[in-house]
Amino acid sequence: MPKTETSGGIWDTLWDFFASVKLTIILLLSLAGTSIIGTLIPQNKQPMEYLQTFGEFGFRLMSALDFFDMYRSWWFRLLIMLLVVNIIICPSARSFL
C-alpha cells in the first residue's frame, strides 16, 4: 500500500513557516530597510519640526506609519518578534530532521 502524506494541521504549517530560511532573509532585509528609514528621519522631534520639513501630507503619512518613533512602533516590534521566533525555531527544526 502506498504511503500517503497527511496534513499535520495548522501547527505544522506554522512550524514550517517559522523554520524557513527564506523568512529569515526577508525579515533581515525588512529590518535593514526600515532601519535605514529610521536613520534618515530624525526620531522623537517636535511635531512642528516634522511639519516644516515634510509638509502636511508627508507629516500625516509618516505619522500614521509611526516613522517618527519607529523603533517603538508596533510594526517594528512585530518584525523583531518574528525574527526572534524564526531564529529560535529554525535551528531546532534541523535537529528534528
Z-matrix of the N, CA and C atoms (Angstrom, degrees):
N
C 1 1.443
C 2 1.531 1 107.84
N 3 1.339 2 117.64 1 130.27
C 4 1.465 3 119.46 2 -179.16
C 5 1.529 4 111.33 3 -69.59
N 6 1.296 5 113.16 4 144.35
C 7 1.457 6 119.73 5 179.45
C 8 1.527 7 109.15 6 -80.07
N 9 1.322 8 116.71 7 125.62
C 10 1.461 9 120.86 8 179.45
C 11 1.516 10 108.88 9 -103.78
N 12 1.307 11 114.96 10 144.69
C 13 1.459 12 120.94 11 179.50
C 14 1.513 13 108.63 12 -92.48
N 15 1.326 14 115.53 13 126.52
C 16 1.457 15 119.71 14 179.68
C 17 1.512 16 109.53 15 -105.80
N 18 1.290 17 114.03 16 152.43
C 19 1.457 18 119.86 17 178.58
C 20 1.517 19 109.32 18 -74.59
N 21 1.320 20 115.87 19 135.48
C 22 1.455 21 120.61 20 -178.76
C 23 1.513 22 113.00 21 -86.03
N 24 1.299 23 117.17 22 -1.81
C 25 1.453 24 119.70 23 178.85
C 26 1.509 25 112.48 24 95.28
N 27 1.305 26 113.00 25 -168.44
C 28 1.465 27 119.25 26 -174.76
C 29 1.523 28 112.18 27 -68.89
N 30 1.328 29 117.57 28 -32.39
C 31 1.465 30 119.79 29 -177.84
C 32 1.521 31 111.14 30 -67.31
N 33 1.316 32 116.83 31 -40.60
C 34 1.461 33 119.60 32 176.74
C 35 1.523 34 111.34 33 -67.11
N 36 1.316 35 116.36 34 -36.72
C 37 1.463 36 120.26 35 177.33
C 38 1.526 37 110.48 36 -64.28
N 39 1.336 38 117.60 37 -45.44
C 40 1.462 39 121.22 38 177.48
C 41 1.525 40 111.55 39 -63.94
N 42 1.327 41 116.24 40 -40.69
C 43 1.466 42 120.60 41 178.91
C 44 1.531 43 110.21 42 -61.25
N 45 1.327 44 116.28 43 -46.61
C 46 1.463 45 120.09 44 179.06
C 47 1.528 46 111.54 45 -63.20
N 48 1.325 47 116.87 46 -37.72
C 49 1.463 48 121.28 47 178.51
C 50 1.529 49 111.01 48 -62.57
N 51 1.330 50 116.70 49 -48.69
C 52 1.461 51 120.03 50 -177.39
C 53 1.525 52 113.01 51 -77.95
N 54 1.325 53 118.40 52 -16.41
C 55 1.455 54 121.05 53 177.92
C 56 1.521 55 112.06 54 -87.96
N 57 1.301 56 117.23 55 4.14
C 58 1.463 57 121.91 56 -175.80
C 59 1.529 58 112.06 57 -80.72
N 60 1.318 59 115.86 58 132.97
C 61 1.458 60 121.27 59 174.53
C 62 1.531 61 109.38 60 -71.57
N 63 1.325 62 116.93 61 -30.89
C 64 1.468 63 120.43 62 176.53
C 65 1.526 64 110.70 63 -60.06
N 66 1.325 65 116.68 64 -40.09
C 67 1.462 66 120.66 65 177.86
C 68 1.521 67 109.85 66 -62.57
N 69 1.322 68 117.70 67 -41.05
C 70 1.461 69 121.03 68 178.25
C 71 1.523 70 110.85 69 -58.73
N 72 1.318 71 116.46 70 -45.95
C 73 1.461 72 121.05 71 -179.29
C 74 1.525 73 110.68 72 -64.13
N 75 1.324 74 117.04 73 -44.50
C 76 1.474 75 120.94 74 179.54
C 77 1.517 76 110.79 75 -62.13
N 78 1.331 77 117.58 76 -44.02
C 79 1.462 78 120.86 77 -179.69
C 80 1.525 79 111.68 78 -66.26
N 81 1.325 80 117.39 79 -41.80
C 82 1.461 81 120.19 80 179.16
C 83 1.527 82 111.57 81 -64.71
N 84 1.329 83 116.55 82 -41.61
C 85 1.467 84 119.71 83 177.76
C 86 1.528 85 111.13 84 -66.79
N 87 1.324 86 117.39 85 -38.63
C 88 1.467 87 121.27 86 177.54
C 89 1.525 88 110.90 87 -63.94
N 90 1.322 89 116.44 88 -44.02
C 91 1.459 90 119.77 89 178.40
C 92 1.522 91 111.54 90 -66.05
N 93 1.314 92 117.25 91 -37.23
C 94 1.468 93 120.43 92 177.78
C 95 1.525 94 110.31 93 -65.48
N 96 1.321 95 116.86 94 -45.10
C 97 1.466 96 120.65 95 179.62
C 98 1.512 97 112.68 96 -63.64
N 99 1.315 98 116.89 97 -44.34
C 100 1.456 99 119.58 98 179.89
C 101 1.523 100 111.55 99 -70.63
N 102 1.318 101 117.61 100 -30.15
C 103 1.461 102 120.15 101 176.49
C 104 1.521 103 110.96 102 -68.10
N 105 1.320 104 116.82 103 -33.49
C 106 1.464 105 120.06 104 175.32
C 107 1.530 106 109.57 105 -64.01
N 108 1.332 107 116.21 106 -43.25
C 109 1.460 108 119.94 107 177.01
C 110 1.524 109 110.25 108 -60.87
N 111 1.327 110 116.88 109 -43.75
C 112 1.458 111 120.82 110 179.53
C 113 1.515 112 113.36 111 -66.39
N 114 1.322 113 116.74 112 -24.65
C 115 1.462 114 120.49 113 176.81
C 116 1.524 115 110.81 114 -80.17
N 117 1.319 116 117.26 115 -37.84
C 118 1.456 117 120.96 116 -177.94
C 119 1.525 118 112.94 117 -76.04
N 120 1.319 119 117.13 118 -33.41
C 121 1.471 120 121.38 119 178.75
C 122 1.528 121 107.78 120 -95.64
N 123 1.329 122 117.40 121 119.08
C 124 1.470 123 119.30 122 179.03
C 125 1.529 124 110.43 123 -57.80
N 126 1.313 125 115.95 124 138.11
C 127 1.457 126 121.21 125 -176.52
C 128 1.528 127 110.82 126 -97.46
N 129 1.328 128 115.89 127 145.04
C 130 1.471 129 124.86 128 171.72
C 131 1.533 130 114.09 129 59.11
N 132 1.298 131 116.75 130 40.14
C 133 1.475 132 120.92 131 173.85
C 134 1.526 133 108.75 132 -89.92
N 135 1.300 134 116.47 133 175.70
C 136 1.460 135 121.54 134 176.44
C 137 1.535 136 109.29 135 -72.31
N 138 1.329 137 118.21 136 143.93
C 139 1.466 138 120.89 137 -179.02
C 140 1.524 139 114.24 138 -55.47
N 141 1.321 140 117.42 139 -34.61
C 142 1.468 141 119.90 140 -179.68
C 143 1.527 142 112.01 141 -64.35
N 144 1.327 143 116.70 142 -34.09
C 145 1.466 144 119.97 143 178.18
C 146 1.530 145 110.26 144 -64.87
N 147 1.325 146 116.22 145 -42.00
C 148 1.464 147 120.13 146 178.27
C 149 1.520 148 110.87 147 -66.32
N 150 1.316 149 115.54 148 -40.60
C 151 1.459 150 120.45 149 -179.27
C 152 1.526 151 110.84 150 -62.52
N 153 1.319 152 117.33 151 -40.99
C 154 1.463 153 121.24 152 178.42
C 155 1.525 154 111.47 153 -69.41
N 156 1.312 155 116.81 154 -37.25
C 157 1.468 156 120.75 155 -176.53
C 158 1.528 157 112.12 156 -75.57
N 159 1.324 158 117.75 157 -45.01
C 160 1.459 159 121.24 158 -171.31
C 161 1.522 160 114.38 159 -106.60
N 162 1.300 161 118.72 160 -7.67
C 163 1.457 162 120.96 161 -177.05
C 164 1.523 163 110.57 162 80.60
N 165 1.319 164 115.28 163 173.26
C 166 1.468 165 119.04 164 -175.11
C 167 1.529 166 112.76 165 -67.45
N 168 1.340 167 116.77 166 -45.01
C 169 1.466 168 119.23 167 -179.19
C 170 1.528 169 110.99 168 -65.30
N 171 1.321 170 116.91 169 -46.75
C 172 1.465 171 121.02 170 178.77
C 173 1.517 172 111.96 171 -61.45
N 174 1.334 173 115.85 172 -39.63
C 175 1.459 174 120.08 173 178.25
C 176 1.522 175 111.00 174 -63.20
N 177 1.325 176 116.80 175 -46.67
C 178 1.476 177 119.84 176 -179.30
C 179 1.529 178 111.85 177 -64.67
N 180 1.324 179 116.13 178 -42.07
C 181 1.464 180 120.14 179 179.51
C 182 1.521 181 111.15 180 -63.56
N 183 1.315 182 117.00 181 -50.00
C 184 1.461 183 120.69 182 -178.38
C 185 1.516 184 112.31 183 -69.00
N 186 1.320 185 116.23 184 -30.82
C 187 1.459 186 119.73 185 176.24
C 188 1.530 187 110.50 186 -69.05
N 189 1.321 188 116.98 187 -40.04
C 190 1.468 189 120.58 188 178.33
C 191 1.529 190 111.44 189 -64.87
N 192 1.323 191 116.73 190 -32.18
C 193 1.465 192 121.45 191 179.30
C 194 1.527 193 113.12 192 -88.90
N 195 1.319 194 116.94 193 3.12
C 196 1.472 195 123.44 194 -178.90
C 197 1.522 196 112.75 195 58.55
N 198 1.314 197 117.33 196 37.35
C 199 1.463 198 120.42 197 179.52
C 200 1.522 199 112.75 198 -75.03
N 201 1.321 200 118.46 199 -15.62
C 202 1.455 201 120.71 200 -177.04
C 203 1.526 202 112.23 201 -86.44
N 204 1.296 203 117.86 202 -16.71
C 205 1.462 204 123.89 203 172.66
C 206 1.523 205 106.87 204 -139.22
N 207 1.321 206 114.15 205 54.88
C 208 1.452 207 121.98 206 -167.91
C 209 1.525 208 113.81 207 -62.90
N 210 1.311 209 117.27 208 -39.74
C 211 1.460 210 119.45 209 -174.72
C 212 1.519 211 113.07 210 -72.32
N 213 1.318 212 117.38 211 -8.59
C 214 1.466 213 121.95 212 174.27
C 215 1.523 214 111.77 213 -111.70
N 216 1.314 215 117.56 214 5.73
C 217 1.466 216 120.35 215 -178.75
C 218 1.527 217 110.47 216 -73.97
N 219 1.315 218 115.33 217 156.80
C 220 1.465 219 120.50 218 -177.17
C 221 1.519 220 111.36 219 -64.39
N 222 1.332 221 117.76 220 -37.03
C 223 1.461 222 119.92 221 -175.47
C 224 1.532 223 111.69 222 -75.14
N 225 1.338 224 118.05 223 -31.27
C 226 1.461 225 120.13 224 176.69
C 227 1.521 226 109.58 225 -70.59
N 228 1.318 227 115.98 226 -41.27
C 229 1.470 228 119.97 227 177.19
C 230 1.524 229 111.04 228 -65.25
N 231 1.316 230 116.90 229 -34.74
C 232 1.460 231 120.40 230 176.38
C 233 1.531 232 110.80 231 -64.07
N 234 1.330 233 117.74 232 -42.92
C 235 1.462 234 120.89 233 176.49
C 236 1.521 235 111.11 234 -59.84
N 237 1.327 236 117.07 235 -42.88
C 238 1.469 237 121.46 236 178.30
C 239 1.526 238 110.68 237 -63.24
N 240 1.325 239 116.64 238 -44.66
C 241 1.472 240 120.28 239 -179.60
C 242 1.530 241 111.48 240 -64.19
N 243 1.330 242 116.77 241 -41.27
C 244 1.463 243 119.74 242 177.37
C 245 1.526 244 110.81 243 -62.20
N 246 1.324 245 116.80 244 -39.74
C 247 1.462 246 120.12 245 178.38
C 248 1.524 247 111.11 246 -66.14
N 249 1.319 248 117.21 247 -40.08
C 250 1.469 249 120.74 248 177.84
C 251 1.526 250 110.56 249 -61.12
N 252 1.316 251 116.94 250 -47.90
C 253 1.467 252 120.86 251 179.12
C 254 1.522 253 110.01 252 -62.18
N 255 1.318 254 117.12 253 -42.21
C 256 1.460 255 121.84 254 179.26
C 257 1.522 256 111.04 255 -61.97
N 258 1.325 257 117.74 256 -43.20
C 259 1.463 258 121.36 257 -179.13
C 260 1.526 259 111.12 258 -68.21
N 261 1.313 260 117.49 259 -34.60
C 262 1.464 261 120.55 260 178.31
C 263 1.521 262 110.94 261 -70.83
N 264 1.320 263 117.73 262 -43.63
C 265 1.466 264 121.26 263 -174.85
C 266 1.523 265 112.80 264 -79.48
N 267 1.315 266 118.21 265 -38.19
C 268 1.462 267 121.31 266 -172.90
C 269 1.533 268 113.18 267 -57.10
N 270 1.333 269 120.56 268 -51.09
C 271 1.471 270 118.64 269 178.90
C 272 1.521 271 112.54 270 -68.24
N 273 1.342 272 117.65 271 -33.89
C 274 1.466 273 118.86 272 -179.34
C 275 1.519 274 111.28 273 -72.05
N 276 1.326 275 117.73 274 -25.03
C 277 1.464 276 120.15 275 177.39
C 278 1.519 277 110.39 276 -66.60
N 279 1.303 278 116.95 277 -35.47
C 280 1.474 279 119.97 278 179.03
C 281 1.516 280 111.39 279 -69.24
N 282 1.326 281 118.63 280 -31.94
C 283 1.461 282 120.19 281 -179.83
C 284 1.521 283 111.62 282 -72.12
N 285 1.337 284 117.71 283 -21.02
C 286 1.461 285 120.93 284 177.63
C 287 1.519 286 112.56 285 -84.92
N 288 1.324 287 117.26 286 -16.51
C 289 1.463 288 120.51 287 -177.04
C 290 1.503 289 112.57 288 -79.67
